[in-house]
Amino acid sequence: MEKSFGYIWADWCYGAEKDQWLADVWDACGAIDASTLASEKAVKLAHLREKIAGSRRPWVDGVRDFIDFESRRMVTGKAPLMHLGKGEDFRVLEIIEGAARHGAMRGLCVMPGGEEWISQLSEFCTTALYQGFKWLRGGRHLDEWELPAMGEGWCKGAALWGTVSMFIALDTAGGDPDNDAVLARAFEVFGNHLAASSLWLHYRGEHPHFWWSEEVRGRAPSEAAIRHTGAVLAWPVQMVDILVRGAEHVNTWMVPDFPPQHFSRTRGVVIGPHTPRLWKRVRAVCDELAPVGGVTDEELSELYWRTANWLAPHAVTWRGRGDESDRVQEVSVPSAVMGVQRENRDHLDSDLVDRVVEWSRPRVARLRPDQQLLLLDKVEETARLRGRVPGAPEFVESTVGKLRFVEGVWDLTTHAVSLASPFGGALIPEDCHELAIRFFNAFQVSRRVEGRDVAPGDPIDGGAGCVVCVGNELFLKLVDNRPGQGVTPLALWSTLIYFNLGLGRPDDSDIGFRSAPVVATA
């Protein structure tokens, strides 16, 4: 039986905690949104209002916002957006605020404990991302009031603004363990929307897909517009400050220079100097590893950026505190060292493998003896394959089998997250391994070198296929087949974060940010 929109989305947002009532409510929202006859819409709104009456589930507050939005639009004939000010900066904020109500966002990120502003901020950031990615629908299933009407620059900027601000929130709030649960939920919801918006064919449409332009730079609203909006809407001061910092980063970020022997990457977007606490932790781990791996000064600079990209996809579980949980998860970072070094070295030596294992040993000491042995064995196996040490199998990187799952560090990272964090959970199901690899490989095509990564004469793409189509297949395959809360990102949306956030084609690491920074207009 084909699964409905509501069922699929309920599974992605709540996993095993979903029920048919939740799926039915979200299907009803979809049917109302698609209704074009006022009389039909009125009946459906009345039925939905009755259906949720008395419910105290947090996410139902968002459904009530949706009902109110659609009811008012039906009466007035236009979307009930607030008027916040004059100019495009304010219009973007008006659209995102209205889209949060229309998208039933309120309550999705609510968790007991932690700072209340985190859930409110993450719902706004997720809306900004979701509205921005509507540009990729190419005009399909859009209302005239939504963000694509403002143009690609504002869409790309909103998606990046939401993403960057989430990581600034992690930098701000992740130092306090009391915030762990709400941050885990916030990044779970955010990541699910990133995956759905960029990959689910329900949104993206059939192949060939509409794409971002490499020539368009994204932009975010001005500080003045954000602070005025925060005052009008009574946003928490932390939320306002983080959104201001996120917008400034979007409007000023330029692709950093890098040595020619290394591949082009989306460096310093989500973790960097603009997230000082996380950046300090990234650099500390790299500095600790540098003598272990024999890293040169030039390689160390590259390693900082690579490790920032490496750890960012762990945002559901990694906090940058350097506590026991973080340290266990960081046993995968030596694989980033090897990724940096093998871009200008044919292979690494066996002694490095031994040193990496010894470096990892104290990091897993808090685990049970059998768990320590399991992880250290995986550290060693991963290092031998990834380092291409003499005697290791060749050309693994372009394959999709068990060795690639090890060499690509999925095996190690998922086990580490599962054992390290209470938000880790079950591993990636084996029937999803090949799809996860193919999805990642589709991003890697432009970086593969024949004779080094791919056997001479073999297809350079390793049979990866279209990144969106493969991503959609994996997205749907994971429904009713879900890993744990912290492991799920490592199956899918981690690839987007690691590469270019889905804001460009697989080989577009600059995502349009080669042009000059934006000058504030409001």
Secondary structure, DSSP 8 states (H G I E B T S, - for coil): ----HHHHHHHHHHGGG--HHHHHHHHHHHHHHH---HHHHHHHHHHHHHHHTT---TTHHHHHHHHHHHHHHHHHSS-------SSHHHHHHHHHHHHHHHTT-TTTT--SSS-HHHHHHHHHHHHHHHHHHGGGGTTTT--TTSGGGG-HHHHHHHHHHHHHHHHHHHHHHTTSGGGHHHHHHHHHHHHHHHHHHHH-HHHH-SSS-----TT-------HHHHHHHHHHHT--HHHHHHHHHHHHHHHH-------TTS----TTSSSSTTSHHHHHHHHHHHHHHHHHHT--HHHHHHHHHHHHHHHGGGTTT--SS--HHHHHHGGGTHHHHHHHHTTS-S---HHHHHHHHHHHGGGGTTS-HHHHHHHHHHHHHHHHHHTT-TTS-SSGGG--SHHHHHHTTHHHHHHHHHHH-TT--S---GGGHHHHHHHHHHHHGGG--BTTTB-TTS-TTTT---HHHHHHHHHHHTTT----TTTHHHHTHHHHHHTTTTSS-TT-SSTTTTS-------
